[in-house]
Amino acid sequence: QKDPLLVEEAAERVKQFRPSFSKAQEGVEIGITIPSDRKAFREGERVPLELVIRNVSQKTLVVQHSLYPPETPPTVIDAGGKQLSIEEILLLGANRRYKDILKPNEVAVYRHMGLGLGEKPNPPGTFWHPFLKNADAAAGKYRLSQELYLTVREEGHDTGMSFRAVSGEVAFEIEPADQNPAHFPEISG
């Protein structure tokens, strides 16, 4: 994962791809967005995602987390309200721990690994976690959110609050399978 977008670059990204935010907790809101003009995808594609943390307090906050989607995959709900199962992959070793300082009303945008649709990535050989299994990656409408464990403290203070938060929800659609791969659009972002 790349370093987060901060300050002006992050603010522009949030204007371009409006995130769905959670209710505020400890002075921050957690958001998720699909950084694409597309909202419909096909099996074998990845739904691109970005996680956003926004300081909604009047204080400068230090925010720490270690988003790694294979270990904490997004929550996906189908049109019938059923939560779909996504395998968690627990990796040994250290995960990157993000630590960012956000002034009031500032945002940080973090690249998310996205969500793979089906068990056969296009192109083959791509690291594919997290993903929906073939049986769950059926054509239809879905909602997605991301859980995150984070610590927030006021700048200059040694202690803070650690808690779990869940982003707002974004909607996407899985289109019926196209038998001709030449018809697959390129994903940018």
Contacts in CASP RR format, 6 or more apart in sequence:
PFRMAT RR
TARGET T0000
AUTHOR 0000-0000-0000
METHOD contacts of the structure
MODEL  1
QKDPLLVEEAAERVKQFRPSFSKAQEGVEIGITIPSDRKAFREGERVPLE
LVIRNVSQKTLVVQHSLYPPETPPTVIDAGGKQLSIEEILLLGANRRYKD
ILKPNEVAVYRHMGLGLGEKPNPPGTFWHPFLKNADAAAGKYRLSQELYL
TVREEGHDTGMSFRAVSGEVAFEIEPADQNPAHFPEISG
1 67 0 8 1.000
1 68 0 8 1.000
1 96 0 8 1.000
1 110 0 8 1.000
1 111 0 8 1.000
1 113 0 8 1.000
2 111 0 8 1.000
4 10 0 8 1.000
4 98 0 8 1.000
4 100 0 8 1.000
4 108 0 8 1.000
4 109 0 8 1.000
4 110 0 8 1.000
4 111 0 8 1.000
5 13 0 8 1.000
5 108 0 8 1.000
5 109 0 8 1.000
5 110 0 8 1.000
6 100 0 8 1.000
6 106 0 8 1.000
6 108 0 8 1.000
6 109 0 8 1.000
7 106 0 8 1.000
9 109 0 8 1.000
10 52 0 8 1.000
10 106 0 8 1.000
10 107 0 8 1.000
10 108 0 8 1.000
10 109 0 8 1.000
11 106 0 8 1.000
11 107 0 8 1.000
13 35 0 8 1.000
13 50 0 8 1.000
13 109 0 8 1.000
14 33 0 8 1.000
14 52 0 8 1.000
14 54 0 8 1.000
14 107 0 8 1.000
14 109 0 8 1.000
16 35 0 8 1.000
17 33 0 8 1.000
17 34 0 8 1.000
17 35 0 8 1.000
17 36 0 8 1.000
17 50 0 8 1.000
18 33 0 8 1.000
19 31 0 8 1.000
19 32 0 8 1.000
19 33 0 8 1.000
19 50 0 8 1.000
19 52 0 8 1.000
19 167 0 8 1.000
19 168 0 8 1.000
19 170 0 8 1.000
20 31 0 8 1.000
20 32 0 8 1.000
20 33 0 8 1.000
20 145 0 8 1.000
20 167 0 8 1.000
20 168 0 8 1.000
20 169 0 8 1.000
20 170 0 8 1.000
21 29 0 8 1.000
21 30 0 8 1.000
21 31 0 8 1.000
21 52 0 8 1.000
21 54 0 8 1.000
21 167 0 8 1.000
21 168 0 8 1.000
22 29 0 8 1.000
22 30 0 8 1.000
22 31 0 8 1.000
22 165 0 8 1.000
22 166 0 8 1.000
22 167 0 8 1.000
22 168 0 8 1.000
23 29 0 8 1.000
24 56 0 8 1.000
25 163 0 8 1.000
25 165 0 8 1.000
26 152 0 8 1.000
26 161 0 8 1.000
26 163 0 8 1.000
27 55 0 8 1.000
27 56 0 8 1.000
27 57 0 8 1.000
27 59 0 8 1.000
27 61 0 8 1.000
27 152 0 8 1.000
28 53 0 8 1.000
28 54 0 8 1.000
28 55 0 8 1.000
28 56 0 8 1.000
28 57 0 8 1.000
28 61 0 8 1.000
28 63 0 8 1.000
28 102 0 8 1.000
28 150 0 8 1.000
28 152 0 8 1.000
28 165 0 8 1.000
29 53 0 8 1.000
29 54 0 8 1.000
29 56 0 8 1.000
30 51 0 8 1.000
30 52 0 8 1.000
30 53 0 8 1.000
30 146 0 8 1.000
30 148 0 8 1.000
30 150 0 8 1.000
30 165 0 8 1.000
30 166 0 8 1.000
30 167 0 8 1.000
30 168 0 8 1.000
31 51 0 8 1.000
31 52 0 8 1.000
31 53 0 8 1.000
31 54 0 8 1.000
31 146 0 8 1.000
31 167 0 8 1.000
31 168 0 8 1.000
32 49 0 8 1.000
32 50 0 8 1.000
32 51 0 8 1.000
32 52 0 8 1.000
32 74 0 8 1.000
32 112 0 8 1.000
32 144 0 8 1.000
32 145 0 8 1.000
32 146 0 8 1.000
32 167 0 8 1.000
32 168 0 8 1.000
32 169 0 8 1.000
32 170 0 8 1.000
33 49 0 8 1.000
33 50 0 8 1.000
33 52 0 8 1.000
33 170 0 8 1.000
34 47 0 8 1.000
34 48 0 8 1.000
34 49 0 8 1.000
34 170 0 8 1.000
34 172 0 8 1.000
35 48 0 8 1.000
35 49 0 8 1.000
35 50 0 8 1.000
35 189 0 8 1.000
36 48 0 8 1.000
36 187 0 8 1.000
36 188 0 8 1.000
36 189 0 8 1.000
38 185 0 8 1.000
38 187 0 8 1.000
39 171 0 8 1.000
39 172 0 8 1.000
39 173 0 8 1.000
40 172 0 8 1.000
40 173 0 8 1.000
40 174 0 8 1.000
40 175 0 8 1.000
41 47 0 8 1.000
41 117 0 8 1.000
41 172 0 8 1.000
41 173 0 8 1.000
41 174 0 8 1.000
41 175 0 8 1.000
41 187 0 8 1.000
42 117 0 8 1.000
42 174 0 8 1.000
42 175 0 8 1.000
42 177 0 8 1.000
42 178 0 8 1.000
42 184 0 8 1.000
43 117 0 8 1.000
43 118 0 8 1.000
43 120 0 8 1.000
43 134 0 8 1.000
43 137 0 8 1.000
43 174 0 8 1.000
43 177 0 8 1.000
44 116 0 8 1.000
44 117 0 8 1.000
44 118 0 8 1.000
44 120 0 8 1.000
44 121 0 8 1.000
44 122 0 8 1.000
45 116 0 8 1.000
45 117 0 8 1.000
45 122 0 8 1.000
45 184 0 8 1.000
45 187 0 8 1.000
46 114 0 8 1.000
46 115 0 8 1.000
46 116 0 8 1.000
46 117 0 8 1.000
46 121 0 8 1.000
46 126 0 8 1.000
46 187 0 8 1.000
47 114 0 8 1.000
47 115 0 8 1.000
47 116 0 8 1.000
47 117 0 8 1.000
47 144 0 8 1.000
47 172 0 8 1.000
48 112 0 8 1.000
48 114 0 8 1.000
48 187 0 8 1.000
48 189 0 8 1.000
49 74 0 8 1.000
49 112 0 8 1.000
49 113 0 8 1.000
49 114 0 8 1.000
49 115 0 8 1.000
49 144 0 8 1.000
49 146 0 8 1.000
49 170 0 8 1.000
50 109 0 8 1.000
50 110 0 8 1.000
50 111 0 8 1.000
50 112 0 8 1.000
51 67 0 8 1.000
51 109 0 8 1.000
51 110 0 8 1.000
51 112 0 8 1.000
51 146 0 8 1.000
51 148 0 8 1.000
51 167 0 8 1.000
52 107 0 8 1.000
52 108 0 8 1.000
52 109 0 8 1.000
52 110 0 8 1.000
52 167 0 8 1.000
53 63 0 8 1.000
53 65 0 8 1.000
53 100 0 8 1.000
53 102 0 8 1.000
53 107 0 8 1.000
53 108 0 8 1.000
53 110 0 8 1.000
53 150 0 8 1.000
54 102 0 8 1.000
54 105 0 8 1.000
54 106 0 8 1.000
54 107 0 8 1.000
55 61 0 8 1.000
55 63 0 8 1.000
55 102 0 8 1.000
55 103 0 8 1.000
55 104 0 8 1.000
55 105 0 8 1.000
55 106 0 8 1.000
55 107 0 8 1.000
56 104 0 8 1.000
56 105 0 8 1.000
57 104 0 8 1.000
58 104 0 8 1.000
59 104 0 8 1.000
59 154 0 8 1.000
59 155 0 8 1.000
60 101 0 8 1.000
60 102 0 8 1.000
60 103 0 8 1.000
60 104 0 8 1.000
60 154 0 8 1.000
60 155 0 8 1.000
61 101 0 8 1.000
61 102 0 8 1.000
61 152 0 8 1.000
61 153 0 8 1.000
61 154 0 8 1.000
61 155 0 8 1.000
62 99 0 8 1.000
62 100 0 8 1.000
62 101 0 8 1.000
62 152 0 8 1.000
62 153 0 8 1.000
62 154 0 8 1.000
62 155 0 8 1.000
62 156 0 8 1.000
63 98 0 8 1.000
63 99 0 8 1.000
63 100 0 8 1.000
63 101 0 8 1.000
63 102 0 8 1.000
63 108 0 8 1.000
63 150 0 8 1.000
63 151 0 8 1.000
63 152 0 8 1.000
64 97 0 8 1.000
64 98 0 8 1.000
64 99 0 8 1.000
64 100 0 8 1.000
64 150 0 8 1.000
64 151 0 8 1.000
64 152 0 8 1.000
65 97 0 8 1.000
65 98 0 8 1.000
65 148 0 8 1.000
65 149 0 8 1.000
65 150 0 8 1.000
65 151 0 8 1.000
66 95 0 8 1.000
66 96 0 8 1.000
66 97 0 8 1.000
66 98 0 8 1.000
66 149 0 8 1.000
67 98 0 8 1.000
67 110 0 8 1.000
67 112 0 8 1.000
67 146 0 8 1.000
67 148 0 8 1.000
68 91 0 8 1.000
68 95 0 8 1.000
68 96 0 8 1.000
69 112 0 8 1.000
69 113 0 8 1.000
69 114 0 8 1.000
69 129 0 8 1.000
69 130 0 8 1.000
69 146 0 8 1.000
70 88 0 8 1.000
70 89 0 8 1.000
70 91 0 8 1.000
70 113 0 8 1.000
70 129 0 8 1.000
70 130 0 8 1.000
71 88 0 8 1.000
71 89 0 8 1.000
71 90 0 8 1.000
71 91 0 8 1.000
71 95 0 8 1.000
72 88 0 8 1.000
72 146 0 8 1.000
72 147 0 8 1.000
72 148 0 8 1.000
72 149 0 8 1.000
73 86 0 8 1.000
73 87 0 8 1.000
73 88 0 8 1.000
73 115 0 8 1.000
73 129 0 8 1.000
73 130 0 8 1.000
74 86 0 8 1.000
74 112 0 8 1.000
74 114 0 8 1.000
74 115 0 8 1.000
74 130 0 8 1.000
74 144 0 8 1.000
74 145 0 8 1.000
74 146 0 8 1.000
74 147 0 8 1.000
75 83 0 8 1.000
75 144 0 8 1.000
75 145 0 8 1.000
75 146 0 8 1.000
75 147 0 8 1.000
75 166 0 8 1.000
76 83 0 8 1.000
76 84 0 8 1.000
76 86 0 8 1.000
76 115 0 8 1.000
76 132 0 8 1.000
76 136 0 8 1.000
76 142 0 8 1.000
76 143 0 8 1.000
76 144 0 8 1.000
77 83 0 8 1.000
77 84 0 8 1.000
77 142 0 8 1.000
77 143 0 8 1.000
77 144 0 8 1.000
77 169 0 8 1.000
78 84 0 8 1.000
78 136 0 8 1.000
78 140 0 8 1.000
78 141 0 8 1.000
78 142 0 8 1.000
79 140 0 8 1.000
79 141 0 8 1.000
79 142 0 8 1.000
84 132 0 8 1.000
84 136 0 8 1.000
84 142 0 8 1.000
85 133 0 8 1.000
85 136 0 8 1.000
86 115 0 8 1.000
86 130 0 8 1.000
86 131 0 8 1.000
86 132 0 8 1.000
87 129 0 8 1.000
87 130 0 8 1.000
89 129 0 8 1.000
89 130 0 8 1.000
98 108 0 8 1.000
98 110 0 8 1.000
100 108 0 8 1.000
101 155 0 8 1.000
102 108 0 8 1.000
112 146 0 8 1.000
113 129 0 8 1.000
113 130 0 8 1.000
114 130 0 8 1.000
115 130 0 8 1.000
115 131 0 8 1.000
115 132 0 8 1.000
115 144 0 8 1.000
116 128 0 8 1.000
116 130 0 8 1.000
116 131 0 8 1.000
116 132 0 8 1.000
116 137 0 8 1.000
117 131 0 8 1.000
117 132 0 8 1.000
117 137 0 8 1.000
117 174 0 8 1.000
118 131 0 8 1.000
118 132 0 8 1.000
118 133 0 8 1.000
118 134 0 8 1.000
118 136 0 8 1.000
118 137 0 8 1.000
119 128 0 8 1.000
119 131 0 8 1.000
119 133 0 8 1.000
119 134 0 8 1.000
120 134 0 8 1.000
121 128 0 8 1.000
121 131 0 8 1.000
122 181 0 8 1.000
122 184 0 8 1.000
131 137 0 8 1.000
137 174 0 8 1.000
138 174 0 8 1.000
139 173 0 8 1.000
139 174 0 8 1.000
139 175 0 8 1.000
139 176 0 8 1.000
139 177 0 8 1.000
140 173 0 8 1.000
140 174 0 8 1.000
141 171 0 8 1.000
141 172 0 8 1.000
141 173 0 8 1.000
142 171 0 8 1.000
142 172 0 8 1.000
142 173 0 8 1.000
142 174 0 8 1.000
143 169 0 8 1.000
143 170 0 8 1.000
143 171 0 8 1.000
144 169 0 8 1.000
144 170 0 8 1.000
144 171 0 8 1.000
144 172 0 8 1.000
145 166 0 8 1.000
145 167 0 8 1.000
145 168 0 8 1.000
145 169 0 8 1.000
145 170 0 8 1.000
146 166 0 8 1.000
146 167 0 8 1.000
147 164 0 8 1.000
147 165 0 8 1.000
147 166 0 8 1.000
147 167 0 8 1.000
148 164 0 8 1.000
148 165 0 8 1.000
148 166 0 8 1.000
148 167 0 8 1.000
149 162 0 8 1.000
149 163 0 8 1.000
149 164 0 8 1.000
150 162 0 8 1.000
150 163 0 8 1.000
150 165 0 8 1.000
151 160 0 8 1.000
151 161 0 8 1.000
151 162 0 8 1.000
152 160 0 8 1.000
152 161 0 8 1.000
152 163 0 8 1.000
153 159 0 8 1.000
153 160 0 8 1.000
153 161 0 8 1.000
154 160 0 8 1.000
178 184 0 8 1.000
END
